[in-house]
Amino acid sequence: MATCETKKIDSNVVGLNYAEEECLGVLPTDPKWYALEPNSYSDFGGELSTASRSPISASRQNKKGAVTDLSAKAGFELDFTHSALNDLLQGLFFADMRKKAEYSVSAVTATGFTVAGNNKIKANDIVLASGFATPSLNKAYTVTNASATEIAVAGVTAKAEKGTVQVVGHSFGAGDLKFVVENKIYAIQSTAKNLTELGLIAGEWIFVGGDQASEQFANVKPFYARVDSVTANKITFDNGTFPDNLTSDNGAGKAIKVFVGTVIKNESDPANIKRRSYTFERTLGKVASTNQDQAEYVSGAIFGEFSFKASQGEFATAELSFTATDSQYKTGTLLSNGKLTSAKGESAFNTAVDMRAMRLSLVDKTKTVSAPLFAYLTELSLEVNNNLSENKALGVLGAMDVSAGNFEVKGSTTAYFATTEAQQAVRNYSDVGLSAIFAKENIGFLFDIPLLGLGGGQNSVEKDNPITTALEIQGAENKNGYTLMYVTYPYLPTVAM
């Protein structure tokens, strides 16, 4: 039998996987590998630098030199889906996710989920069950009772299955939650429920209202809102998707539902700043003659740059770039062999039908709702940069370490011109905020820059076309000590879509 020779490898066989490292350049003993679904690559792998000897010689020829340096990077672009990037975004923000209460389930009983050590999930919390082999179990439930060992819910049957339950909201008792308007400042107020138990922080966005009329305020449509402050019986908002002419609603007879998400933001407290590093594995098919796998690895990779792009009539996309300390090739058993979690194959968010709100508005401390500078935007690009630099050292091929600079958020947007208010905001370098909310299929996410300055502002005037305005965005640290917040919602009601 003839031995086949490998003449080429097609790009369609290439795969991309990653694992979080224990420390820079070092994987844990039993790493967890996760697959990604990139659309394209940029600057992936190691770029070698060489130098030739060039002595003074009558022959006027160079001598063979050597490899003198290595610069390693990992860059790729992919569609933005609900959960594919959530783990990696912790690396971008140099911070841990701020999750609501979550517990592993060891069994399903006729009355609920068996857990251990529960001291956070309480009666009337809304929990999302996930990871169970029986698909019908994976949904949202309202907790009827909770103890240290059981999360009691209705509508389950005994199953010897494991999974997780995570708090995604709370269902308030009838008439317990009120919508309050005080001098154009919006808030919700409770009587019985301690609102600090929701685990919210200043700057976090929530969704208020359920799918049933009995779960919504009578005179206030369900809304997304940003938390300004939280006390035991009151949550005050400083931004949201509601009009600015609302009046109070006492919620009489209504069992209002509130939904919460998982937060990642750049932290100001050094105790909460955490640098993560990763190893990336890009598989390169098999060697035909030996049937061995081959791959290239980029290790000691720190998340340096991130770009989120939303253009009209397209999927929202993300570009990621990592600065690394080393790169290598391997033929044989892949590092991810037997340890890889496949990509979920989630659908991407469509900018035409999945965008719930995109607001660019002046910051007004005297009221919750500020009028947007534009009614419609045609595109948005957010760019986050950790300003990384390689640390070179004698005796090291590649980088010894990677240093981070300031967490910088920039961007650009184009909008349909209506008034000169935006140009005036540029001229005055006014305080402006930007939020972008996407939701579909009972899940969602948002990016929020509470404080930014605007640049640009030139109008584009073309015959037979509407006037558009191009703006540059420069984020800044806001009153709560961060520049950018990302919130991902594991579960939202259909009315939030």
Rosetta blueprint (number, residue, H / E / L):
1 M L
2 A L
3 T L
4 C L
5 E L
6 T L
7 K L
8 K L
9 I L
10 D L
11 S H
12 N H
13 V H
14 V L
15 G E
16 L E
17 N E
18 Y E
19 A E
20 E E
21 E L
22 E L
23 C E
24 L L
25 G L
26 V E
27 L L
28 P L
29 T L
30 D L
31 P L
32 K L
33 W E
34 Y E
35 A E
36 L E
37 E L
38 P L
39 N L
40 S E
41 Y E
42 S E
43 D E
44 F E
45 G E
46 G E
47 E E
48 L E
49 S E
50 T E
51 A E
52 S E
53 R E
54 S L
55 P L
56 I L
57 S L
58 A L
59 S L
60 R L
61 Q L
62 N L
63 K E
64 K E
65 G E
66 A E
67 V E
68 T E
69 D E
70 L E
71 S E
72 A E
73 K E
74 A E
75 G E
76 F E
77 E E
78 L E
79 D E
80 F L
81 T L
82 H L
83 S L
84 A L
85 L L
86 N H
87 D H
88 L H
89 L H
90 Q H
91 G H
92 L H
93 F H
94 F L
95 A L
96 D L
97 M L
98 R E
99 K L
100 K L
101 A L
102 E E
103 Y E
104 S E
105 V E
106 S L
107 A E
108 V E
109 T L
110 A L
111 T L
112 G E
113 F E
114 T E
115 V L
116 A L
117 G L
118 N L
119 N L
120 K L
121 I L
122 K L
123 A L
124 N L
125 D E
126 I E
127 V E
128 L E
129 A E
130 S E
131 G L
132 F L
133 A L
134 T L
135 P H
136 S H
137 L H
138 N L
139 K L
140 A E
141 Y E
142 T E
143 V L
144 T L
145 N E
146 A E
147 S L
148 A L
149 T L
150 E E
151 I E
152 A E
153 V L
154 A L
155 G L
156 V L
157 T L
158 A L
159 K E
160 A L
161 E L
162 K L
163 G E
164 T E
165 V E
166 Q E
167 V E
168 V E
169 G E
170 H E
171 S E
172 F L
173 G L
174 A L
175 G L
176 D L
177 L E
178 K E
179 F E
180 V E
181 V E
182 E E
183 N L
184 K L
185 I E
186 Y E
187 A E
188 I E
189 Q E
190 S E
191 T L
192 A L
193 K L
194 N L
195 L H
196 T H
197 E H
198 L H
199 G L
200 L L
201 I L
202 A L
203 G L
204 E L
205 W E
206 I E
207 F E
208 V E
209 G L
210 G L
211 D L
212 Q L
213 A H
214 S H
215 E H
216 Q L
217 F L
218 A L
219 N L
220 V L
221 K L
222 P L
223 F E
224 Y E
225 A E
226 R E
227 V E
228 D E
229 S E
230 V E
231 T E
232 A L
233 N L
234 K E
235 I E
236 T E
237 F E
238 D E
239 N E
240 G E
241 T L
242 F L
243 P L
244 D L
245 N L
246 L L
247 T L
248 S L
249 D E
250 N L
251 G L
252 A L
253 G L
254 K L
255 A L
256 I L
257 K E
258 V E
259 F E
260 V L
261 G L
262 T E
263 V E
264 I E
265 K E
266 N L
267 E L
268 S L
269 D L
270 P H
271 A H
272 N H
273 I L
274 K L
275 R L
276 R L
277 S L
278 Y E
279 T E
280 F E
281 E E
282 R E
283 T E
284 L E
285 G E
286 K E
287 V E
288 A L
289 S L
290 T L
291 N L
292 Q E
293 D E
294 Q E
295 A E
296 E E
297 Y E
298 V E
299 S E
300 G E
301 A E
302 I E
303 F E
304 G E
305 E E
306 F E
307 S E
308 F E
309 K E
310 A E
311 S E
312 Q L
313 G L
314 E L
315 F E
316 A L
317 T E
318 A E
319 E E
320 L E
321 S E
322 F E
323 T E
324 A E
325 T L
326 D E
327 S E
328 Q E
329 Y E
330 K E
331 T E
332 G L
333 T L
334 L L
335 L L
336 S L
337 N L
338 G L
339 K L
340 L E
341 T E
342 S L
343 A L
344 K L
345 G L
346 E L
347 S L
348 A L
349 F L
350 N E
351 T L
352 A L
353 V L
354 D L
355 M E
356 R E
357 A E
358 M E
359 R E
360 L E
361 S E
362 L E
363 V L
364 D L
365 K L
366 T L
367 K L
368 T L
369 V L
370 S L
371 A L
372 P E
373 L L
374 F L
375 A L
376 Y L
377 L E
378 T E
379 E E
380 L E
381 S E
382 L E
383 E E
384 V E
385 N E
386 N L
387 N L
388 L L
389 S E
390 E E
391 N E
392 K L
393 A L
394 L L
395 G L
396 V L
397 L L
398 G L
399 A L
400 M L
401 D E
402 V E
403 S E
404 A L
405 G L
406 N L
407 F L
408 E E
409 V E
410 K E
411 G E
412 S E
413 T E
414 T E
415 A E
416 Y E
417 F L
418 A L
419 T L
420 T L
421 E H
422 A H
423 Q H
424 Q H
425 A H
426 V H
427 R H
428 N H
429 Y L
430 S L
431 D L
432 V E
433 G E
434 L E
435 S E
436 A E
437 I E
438 F E
439 A E
440 K E
441 E L
442 N L
443 I E
444 G E
445 F E
446 L E
447 F E
448 D E
449 I E
450 P E
451 L E
452 L E
453 G E
454 L E
455 G E
456 G E
457 G E
458 Q E
459 N E
460 S E
461 V L
462 E L
463 K L
464 D L
465 N L
466 P L
467 I L
468 T E
469 T E
470 A E
471 L E
472 E E
473 I E
474 Q E
475 G E
476 A L
477 E L
478 N L
479 K L
480 N L
481 G L
482 Y L
483 T L
484 L L
485 M E
486 Y E
487 V E
488 T E
489 Y E
490 P L
491 Y L
492 L L
493 P L
494 T H
495 V H
496 A H
497 M L
